[in-house]
C-alpha cells in the first residue's frame, strides 16, 4: 500500500477497533494488520507523526464518537476503538515527548472523590487524546487537592470531572468552586450518568458533556 492508503486504513482500524493483527474483531478484518502494525509501517516510511495523528487517528476516533452520539455505536465499540488508538499512540509517544509533534493543549481528567468508576472517564480520555490533546489522567477517587496539584503542574490545562453516581456527583461542586477561586479563567468540564446541564449551571462549571465526542469538540473550540 502507498502511504495515503495506509493512513486511510489506519483510520478505519481505529473506527472498527482493530488494534493489531491478533484482535479478532471485526470479523471482516480477522488476521489482518491492525492499528499497531500500520502505524509502525508508516513510521518506517518516515511519515511525519503529526500526519499519522491528524489524518489517521483523529478522523477514526471522530467517526466512532459521532456514531456513539447518534446511537449507532455503543460503549463496547468505543472501548475497542480506544484500545486500537492507544496501540498507535504508544508508538507515537516518543515523538510527543521529544517535542517533534505539537499537541493542541493539555487536559486534566479524573473521577471525583468517592467514585471508583472509570469507564466514562476512560472513554473521554481516549477520544480527547485521539483528537490531539495531551491527557493527564488522575484516575479515580480524586479529591480537590488532587485536581489543584495537577493544575499547579499543568497551569495551562483544562479540567474534566467525572462521576457515575448521584452521591459522588455532589463532590463536583466543591472541586469546581476551589478551582474557580484559584484559577477563575480555568475551563472546567463535567460529565457522567447523573450529571445534567442544570447541575453544570448550578455549580459554575463551564461545559456539560453528555457524549465523549462533545468534550473533544468543546476543547477544540477553545484553541
Buried (B, 14 or more C-beta within 10 A) or exposed (E): EEBEEBBBBBBBBBBBBBBBEEBEBBEEBEEBBBBBBBBBBBBEEEBBBBBBBBBBBBBBBBBBBBBBBEEEBEEEBBBBBBBBBBBBBEBBEEBBEEEEBEBBBBBBBBBBBBBEBBEBBBBBBBBBBBBBBBBBBBEBBBBBEBBBEBBEEBEEBBBBBBBBBEEBBBBBBBBBEBBBEEBEEBBBBBBBEEBEEEBBEEBEBBBBBBBBBBBBBBBBEEE
